[in-house]
Amino acid sequence: MKPLSIAFVANTKNPRLFRSDPAFIYRCENLALALHDAGHHVELLHISKLNCTKPYDIIVLHRPKQQLFLAWRLAWLKRRGCRIIADFDDLVFLPEFANVSPGVVNGVVSLAQTQKNFATHQKALRYCDAFTVSVNPLQEKLQHLMPHKPILCLPNAVHQSWYAVPEAPDRTAVKRLTYFPGTRSHDKDFATIQPVLEQLLHEEPDLQLHITGVLNATITCRNSQLVRHPKQPFAGYAHHVAKSWLNLAPLELTEFNQHKSALKTIEAAWFNAPTLATPIPDMQRLQNAGALLMHNSDNWYHTVKQLLDQQHYAQTSRQLRQRIEQQGTISEFARHFLEFTQTL
């Protein structure tokens, strides 16, 4: 295959900060690094800087939105032989599900604004030749909406830069429960496990809960058991994950959350830490690679208790890094992406 020229295009509000968006980092930057290693020319840019006169072979629009003159610019690129792919990693293209989106559920953004945002994503679909998505349920929703266009499910994978980050020494010496909400929209998710967590922290003085990111919750426990860290830039985030003994990934069982990626399990498993997770479909995919599926409060409680046994924990966490790699590396997914582009 001759080297391709591929542009990954962000649609974030602030053009100056698009490279710090975790979704863009995983869905675009990570894939771009692997494609670059395979000999292709890649660019990462904001939609405001898209030059429709450049000879691109492929343009990947991350969460595209209908915008003034976008259709004209993309049509011009297509006439020059470029293929347009849209990538989605959340259920943001169906306005009928805006009411269960985390931003609305947690009071971060209004329902009306979210419906408007989702509608702009949906209107942009018609500009695209094909689509990539992060999970199978998204593929099913998008296929129903765009039945005649090709769609590739391209799961998330550990970021290439994490290969250079060592596992923390004596990671199991401190029983550190980690929760990484990142954004402000996970208060209701955490609330689903807060009572059982408080019970566990009360009964097990050696447990610590480390929260990295924004979470509005008053947690009852010993002062020494709760450590809050500010939201981390991606460059420093891996070092926090590397210290995890047991990771927590609770979600409300909403239609929106059923379409989320198991990225939290992927990240923790890279450092051989299991993740207790709500059984959304992508977590089910990784139940032999670090995701321990929790169906009710009793599951959360008894699983933590069992993992306090050193032998049981060692067996559960054994070779998680190798097992998560077996689910697919970004280099493999880059090959799948290139094969997909050849069919367009």
N, C-alpha and C positions, 0 to 999 in steps of 0.2 A: 504494500500500500504506500502510495506517495504521501509525503508529509502534508497534513491538513492545516489550514489556518482556522482556528476556533476561538470565538469570543464568548466569554461568560459575562452576562449583563445583569447587574443588580437593579432593582426597582425600589429601593428604600427611599424614604422621604429625604434624608440628609445625604447629599452626594459625597460629602467629605468623610462619612462614617461607614460607608457600605462594607469596607474591608474588615470591620470589627463586628459585623452581624454574624452570630454563630451559625444561623441557617445558611447564609451565603458561604461561610467558611467550609462547612461540611458538604453542601450540595454542589458547590462550584469550585472553590479553591482547591479542595482535596482532589477532585477529579482532574482539574487542570494540572496539578503537579504530576499526577500519574501519566497524563497524556504528554506532558512535556518530556518526562523520562522516556517515553516511547518514541520520541523524535518529532513530535508535532509542535507547531507554533501556537501558543495560547496567549490570550489577553484577558485580563480581568478589568472591567470598567463599569461605570454607572451609565444608566440609560441616557442621561443628559449628555454624555460624551460619545454616544454611538455615531460613528461616521459611516454613512450609507454609501460612500464612494470607495471604501476599502474593499479589497478582494477577499472577503471571508468565504470559506467553504461552509462553515456551520456557525450559527449563532444560537446560544442557549440563553433564553430569557428566564431568569429566576423569578417566579411569581409575577408574571407580566400583568400590567393593567392597561386598560384602554386609555390612551392619552392623545392629546392634540397632535396631529401629523404622524402618529406612530404607524398607522396603516400605510400611509404614503411611503415612509422611510423603509418599512419592511418590504413593500411591493417592489421598490427600487432595488433592494438587495436581492430579492428573489429573481428579478429579471437578469441579474448578473450571475445567477447560478447558485446563490446561497440558499441553504435550507435552514428554516427557523424551527427550533425546538423549544417548547416551554417546559419548565420543571416546576413541579409542585411537591411540597413536603408536608402540607397540611390541607385540611378540607376548607379551603378559602374561596372556592369558585362556585358555591351553591348558596345563594342568599337565604334559602329556606332553613339552613342550619345555623344561621348567625346567632340565633337565640341561645344556642348551647356552646358557642365559642368561649374559650377561657376569658377573653377580655370582657365580654358581656356578663358572664356568670359571676366574675369577680368585681364587677363594677368599675373596670378600668376605662371602658369606652362604651358609648351608648349603642343600643340595638340599631337605631336608625343609621348611625354612621357606619356600623359594621355591615349592615345589609348593603349600604351604598358601596363600601369597599369590596365586598364579595361580588357585587354585580359588575364592577369594573374589571375584576379578574375574569369573570365569565365572558364578558364581551371581547376580551383580548384573545380568547381561544381560537376564534375564527381566523386570526391572522397567522396561525402556526401550522406547520406541515406535520408535526408529530409532537409527542409528549414523553417526558420521563417523570416517574413518580417514585416516592421512597418506599411505599408499602402496597401490598396487593389490594386492600380495600379501596385505596385511592384510585388504583387502576380500574377497578370495577365501576366506581362512580363516574370516572371520566369517560370510560368506554361507552357507558349508557348515554352520556351527554354528547359525545363525539364518536359515533359508531363506525365511521368510515376512515378514521385516522389512526395510524399506528401508535401504540403506547408501549413503552418499556419500563418494567419495574426494576429500578436500580437502587438496591438498599443502601443505607448508610454503612460506612465502614470506619474503622479507627483512622484518625488523621495521620498522615505520613510523618508529621513532626513528632508524634508520640513514640515512634520507634527509638528515638534517642533519649527518652525519659526513663530513668531506672525506677524500679519498684522501690518504695520507701523501705529503709532498713527497719527491722523489728516491727513490721506493720501490724502483726497480730498481738504485740505486747500490750497495746492499748485497744480496748474494745470500742472502736470508734464507729458509730453509726453516722452515715453521711447522707445529707439531703441537699440536692442542688436545684433549687427552684429557678435560679437565674433571673427570670422576669417577675413582674408584680402579679402575674395572673395564675398563681397556684395556691392561693389561700384555701380555696374550697377542696382542692385535692388533698392537701395536708390534713385538713380537718377530718377526713375520713379515717385517719389512723391516729390522730392526736390522743384520744383517750387510752388506747392500748399502749402507745409509746410512753405516756406518763406513768402508767402502771408498771411497765418494764423498768423504767428509770428508777422508780421508787423501790422496786424489789431487788434491783441489781446495781449496787453503788459503783461497780467498776465500769458500767456502761457510760459512754459519753455520746452526746448528740451534737454533731457539727453541721451547722446550716450555712451554706455558702450562697449568697444572693438575697433577694428581697422576699421576706415572709412576714406578714402581719399576723402573728399569733403569740399569745402569752402562754408560755409553757411552764407547767408546774413540775419542778424537779430541784435537786440540789444545785446551788450556784456553780459548783465545779463540774457539773455534768453537761451544761449547755454552753456551747461556744458558737458565736455568730461571726461569720466572715463576710466582708463586703463582696459584691459581685466582682468576679475576677476577669481581667482581660484574658483573651484566649491563650496568650503566651504563658501565663502563669497558672492557668486553670488545671492543667494536667498534674501539677505537683500537689494540688489539693486532692484530686481523685486518687492519686497514688498512695495516699495515706489511709484510704478507706479500709475498714475491716468488714463492714457490711453496708451496702448501699440501699437506699429506700427510694422506690419509684411508685408512689400511690397516685391513682387517677380516679376522678369521678367516672362512673360508667355512663358516659354520654355518647351520643352518635359522633360528635366531633372527636372525642378522645379515642374512639375505636380506630381512627385513621392516623394515629400518631406513630412515630417510629420508636423502636426499642433502643434508642441511642444511649440512654442512661445505663442500660445493661452492657452495651458494647464498650463504653468508656471504662466502667468499673472492672469488667472481666479482663480488660487489657492488663490490669494490675492484680489479677487473680483474686478479686473481691466479688462475691456473689451479690445479686440484687434481688431484694424482695419486691415483687411487682404485681400490679393489677393485671389480670390476664387478658389484655388487649391482644389482637391477632399477631402483631409483630413480636410481642413478648413471648407468645406461644411458640413462634418460630425458633426462639432462642432458649427454650426451656432445657436443652441439654448443653447449653453454652453460657450458663451463668444466671439465667432468669429463673427465679423460684416463684411460682405463681401462687398468689394469695387470694383466696376466694371469700374470706370473711375475717372478722377480728380474731377468732380463735386461731386461724392459720398464722396471722402475723405474730401473735403472742407465742404460740408453741414453737414456731420455727426459730425465732430468736433464742428461746430457751434451749432448744436442741443444739443450736450452733455455738452456744457457750461451752459445750463439750469440745475439748481441743481435738480429739480424734475425729469427731463428726465434722467439725469445721474443716480440718485438713482434707478429708475425703471430698467434701462439697466444693472446696476451692481448688482442688488439684487440677493443674494444667488448663485453667480457664483461658489463659492467653492463647494457647494452641487451639483450643476448641472454638474460640471466637474467630480465629484466623481461618479455620476450616469452613466457617459460614460465608467466607468471602472477603478478600482484601480489595483495597481500592485499585490495585493493579489489575486484578481479575475483572472488576467492574468496568474499568477503562476499556478493556478488550471487548466486553459485551457492548459498551457504548459505541465503539468504532464499528463493530459488526452491524449494529442497528442502523448507524448512519449510512452504511453502504446499501441499505434496502430502500432508502428514501429517493 
